[in-house]
């Protein structure tokens, strides 16, 4: 039953053509209303939970706990308001099942329990973040910045289903292909449905990052008898310019005219929030990023987008290597037992099995 909570099969693809905005956004609650159940209380008594709270000195268990914290960090920017499901990259799902799971340890159930605890507490428990920070230099896959973001309070987006491909598909269906009875109001209805939403878009390439100075305002005319009010100057704003390519570059394509074929792209400008979880000065051009923020506006057929109050995170390409842990090390970790589910097929003397 709990495994259904893990959105393992979701690959950030577009929702079917017949989908309506409410399919993306659900009931509109601020956060999913998750109530603590027996499953969650059992998790508090597991060895994995104790290691998350207290840390571990066992190098084998450090790989296991570090791998689970890595996966939790990768889900953090995409936790959403629509429901209690969450997204995990399919390549990380494969690593979860092959590297962190053993015949006597169902790692996916523990990841579900960790996400549920975050949703119940409305933030990452402070002790978990301390453990992640301590393991960070050892387990290099942990994104401490994403976990720090989660430790400061749950800030869900509206829906992880609203990807760039899905947004562009909805514009084509709802606006460009609207019939004559709806064509006049189609653009307006689309803006009302999708603008001013908290979104997260991944797979973006950084073009540049700059500091935008506020425009100077004209001084108000002074009138006799009126006091002069000094307005506080607006603070400079960091602006990230990024690009998204719907298809990968075809490096093997031959062009008889000798000129490179221009790739179709979507340009995204994000005015960033003052607090970030990456050092902006250390992000080189061309870095693959994810941006979260409020969808503020667009031009053309959703070829240019603007986001406000943006947060940028590293969006790692796990296809280049997704080693979270050595399966042999996980098997040697004494915490890797099914003390959460109460069943371990390969463990002698487990619940429902006779001791030998």
Protein Blocks (a to p, Z undefined) as FASTA:
>chain_A
ZZmmpcfkbgoiacdfkbcfklmnonopabdcddddfklmmmmmpmklmmmmnopabfkl
mmmmmmmmmmmmmmmmmgcfkbmcdcddfklmmmmmmmmpcfkbcfklmmmmmmmmmmmn
opacfklmmmmmmmmmmmmmbcfklmmmmmnopaddfblklcfklmmmmmmmmmmmpcfk
lmmmmmmmmmmmmgopacddehiacfbdcdddddddddddddehiacddddddddddddd
ddddfbacdfkbccfkopacddddddddddddfbdcbdfklccghiacddddddfbdchj
hkaccdehiacdddddfklopcfbdfklmmmpmklccfknopafklghiahiacZZ
